[in-house]
Amino acid sequence: MSAAPESAPLARESTRAAQESTFAGLRGRLHEAAAAFAGGPDALEGILLGMVDDVDRAVREPLEIFPVCHHSPASALAMARRLREKRPKVVYLELCEDMAPLLTELRNCRLPVAVQAFASEVDGFPPEWAPLSVVAPITEASAEYQAIAYALDTPDVELVLVDRSSDHVFQWDSRGRSTPEAAGGGPDGDGTAADEDTTETALHGEAVGVEIGDLRPRFAELEEHLLRHGKVRHWSEWWHQYVELPLGDGDHDTYRQVMLLIGSLFRRLAPGDPSRVRIDEDRERYMWTRMREHLAATGTDPEDCLYVCGAFHAASRVEEFGVAGSGAYEISPRSATTWQHGLIPSSHAAIEAQFGLAAGSVSIAATEWAKSLERTRVRPYRLAGQAGTKKSRAKQTAAPAAAAGAARPAATDKLSGFLGRPPVLDPLDEAELLGWSVDIVSAARRSGYLASTADAIAVFETSILLAGMRDRAKPTPYDFQDAAVTCIEKEAVPGRRDVRRLVEIMMGGDRVGRVGYDSLPPLARDVHDRLEPLGLKLQQRGVRRALLDMASQPELRDCSDVLWVLRRLLPQGAARPVMGERALGERSIQESWDLALGTHQRALIELGYEGVSIEQVLEQRLRRAAYAPQATAATVLEAVEDATLYLGGGRRLADELGTRALAVLTSERSVDGAPQVLRRVRRLLAYYRTSEPVLPPWIESFVKAGYAHYCTLLPTAFRDEDATVGQVAAMLGFLFSMESLALSLGCDRAQLELAVAQSHPEDPSKTALLWAAQVQLGTLSRERLRARCDELLANPLVVPAYPRYLSGFVHALEPVPGLAGVVVEAVSNAFGRLPDAVLLPWLPTLISTLRAGTADLAPLLIREAGRIFPSRLAALDAWVPPWRAPAPTPVRRAARAAGQAADVRRGAALAPAHPAAFDTLADLLGCTEGWAPPTAPTGMTGMALLTAHPATCNALADLLGCTEGWAPAGPPTAPAGAALTARHPDSATALESLLAGN
């Protein structure tokens, strides 16, 4: 029968009085031990007795405190037992309070996963912190999962998260501390992670991790002392040997008091980092304030509640501790940052890397959890429909109503017995150890090691030997790992995995979680729906090959568009094209892709925090990049190109970003992005000219403004030491290649000529570039340029700098590609004229200079050299370079012999020799008279033409300045042009020269 209501306070008072003397015996023994070790009362006694006070205080608290350690199988077992015994109505959990709505989605996921709070845009925090991310990983072998599964699947049970919100995590974060929460990794790792685990260890990215029960010494000397005397390598092994195994089969009171004692020890021996201590105490004040607010609002009896927190926080000494805490803590308001929440996949390796645990420790904990369940027959709690777990046969029912005013039974002193008894030595399980030895040898053989049955026997015996040296009757997985490395590891690792990694895989491996389709954000579900025609299981991990034939299946074009956008947004490897290309004006009709969306599920989920579709996310990112304070004209043009390439269906965004590029270009005062601007403007111009009826107004304005802008900066860039020759060459390339369009839009070429005339570079490479620009403008002839190159080679003081001149000439092929022949000539002259003593010292400089700055222009130079030089080696000896061959002299018409008849025609001998050519010419001109007979008169055959076409003859006479008019009719007594030639000798000479082509 339950006690009467009026007798409940008396019962509780008597219980509290009995608990005050619970640890009296332990206090006395610790006092004697402190006096014996320290020679009298001192700080040691204060620490030892203070630890007992912390345990006593937590045990006497009406609201039961359940201390846990992060991902500890012993804590999970104790939690499962206690939940079935106590059946609490309210479970307070140390987890960010804003993550509560996501916990119901855990049933759609395969553990381990992490609850994430994400903010891409910050308001109230420094901009360089963005994006903000907080994760809380959850595994099945953890006390927090047991509490969550119990609360969500048991009727009339409420789960309340009481830890600081994700916003407060960054409000209190100093961004300067180095802790397992803020840094990925810690001193517990041994640096043996294999290369293939890089993706798994990066599943949490740069997120700040929030864990329940960060139980680890903060006093470096204490941890070193424990590891040395425990004969272990790292903290995870010490915890497994001296806490996990002894507490695995202990009762609830023993587990609770030992965990409180450990938490108090680590808390009192903390080094006293002010910022970290302040954050820990603020978290404790925050949680107790939230619990008291909930109790006051709901009227729940504290006896019906369970507070799950880390053992470090369970031994708190703040004033707000307990239901009757005296402190009044005010919780600061959240910032204006908008937070998105979701679930992301996690893995054992990611948890180990983020929280500084030893490699393989979480996997070993999962194995120990499965073995403990089989040994103890404890029924764990699992969410209904949980993927990747077996369904529990136990039917969970509603929590029975607690008797009104029932008092909690008085706690007994379990610490004295636990600390006083010798360690329990587990008997050797030879079958288990023998199975491990055989399995590791088989795995080593598959990885390329020359392992044999003798190695299995050696591993078995060495494991027992190492355990005995470390005062253990049963080898732990860590002992077995050391033995396997000692007996099998050779000087070199034949494969990708070493023996240590093989043991970790054999002990359970790195389990990677997966978020179910129903728990994905709308964007991720939309991506999977749009890629459904591919018929692939994209939610599974691994690479899937997708073949798209858009010619026979036009419906796959939508899938192709989605994949190209994913390639632009997701990390490298998530969507990799094997065949196919997406460029301006080009679309592939067949494509092949390697897809790993399941492996990169976290990145796809985080896209869902930024929008509801991938097109919206891409548009937002392009705008953000274009309007960023550090945006350049090149980056904005890249955004224009991506908008045109991936967001088809109108030029709205491209025109907007193009206008932004024009504004950014006019505000720039440097030429750093000139090469990128030139390449992107050329591509966009080529695309618009072939796909649009007219050019967009923004690109016409961009070309016009860019022409004037680069003309203004050109003289300064030639003199500026920070401006490279490639950047100046890109400026000239823009000016020369866009010149026709710019002049048609109203630009003045005199501005370019004036800018070149005002340029006076000092650098040899820029000087050569200036000469090339002058050749393009016509102010410097090619003959004069060749003469300057010869002068450089003839000057011994300039020869060492000649490679830099050549570098400038090669860069000049960008704005003036017609100079390829001159560049080949300059290089050939250097190799032909300079002696080896001069040529060989600067030859490495020449090669490195050309390779570093002109690799993309080398093909043009090679093609020109291939055109000039002979194609066969035998012809090289007799080959004469074109620039050394004698210039052909113009052939003038030979004067007529004095005694030659005036009516002899100069081409008369050509016509009879090639009649077919003249017949074709006659047909083309429409002449049908045929050939004159051989007996035809040999007079002047052109006289008939003169009389037939007088207008043509009059026009020719006016051109030559003849005013005499036509000769009188009569029999010709001399050649028709003789009198005219004698009368106007200058005109005759001019006509002769004109006809001779001189």
Secondary structure by P-SEA (a helix, b strand, c coil): ccccccaaaaaaaaaaaaaaacaaaaaaaaaaaaaaaaccccaaaaaaaaaaaaaaaaaacccbbbbbccccaaaaaaaaaaaaaccccbbbccccccccccccccccccccccbbbbbccccccccccccbbbbbbbccccaaaaaaaaaaacccbbbbbccccaaaaaaaccccccccccccccccccccccccccccccccccbbbbbccccccccaaaaaaaaaaaccccaaaaaacccccccccccaaaaaaaaaaaaaaaaaacccaaaaaaaaaaaaaaaaaaaaaaaaaccccccccccccccccccccccccccccccbbbbbbbccbbbbbbbbbbcaaaaaaaaccccaaaaaaaaaaaaaaaaacbbbbbcccccccccccccccccccccccccccccccaaaaaacccccccccaaaaaaaaaaaaaaaaaaacccccaaaaaaaaaaaaaaaaaaccccccaaaaaaaaaaccccccccccccaaaaaaaaaccbbbbbbccccccaaaaaaaaaacccccccccccbbbbbbcccccccaaaaaaaaaaaaaccccccccccbbbbcccccccccccccccccaaaaaaaaaaccccaaaaaaaaaaaaaacccccaaaaaaaaaaaaccccccaaaaaaaaaaaaaaaaacccccaaaaaaaaaaaaaaaaaaccccccaaaaaaaaaaaaaaaaaaaaaaacccccaaaaaaaaaaaaaaaaaaaaacccaaaaaaaaaacccccaaaaaaaaaaaaaaccccaaaaaaaaaaaaaccccccaaaaaaaaaaaaccccccaaaaaaaaaaaaaacccaaaaaaaaaaaaaaaaaccccaaaaaaaaaaacccccccccccccccccccccccccccccccccccccccaaaaaaacaaaaaaaaaaaccccccccccccccccaaaaaaacaaaaaaaaaaaccccccccccccccccaaaaaaacaaaaaaaaaaaacc
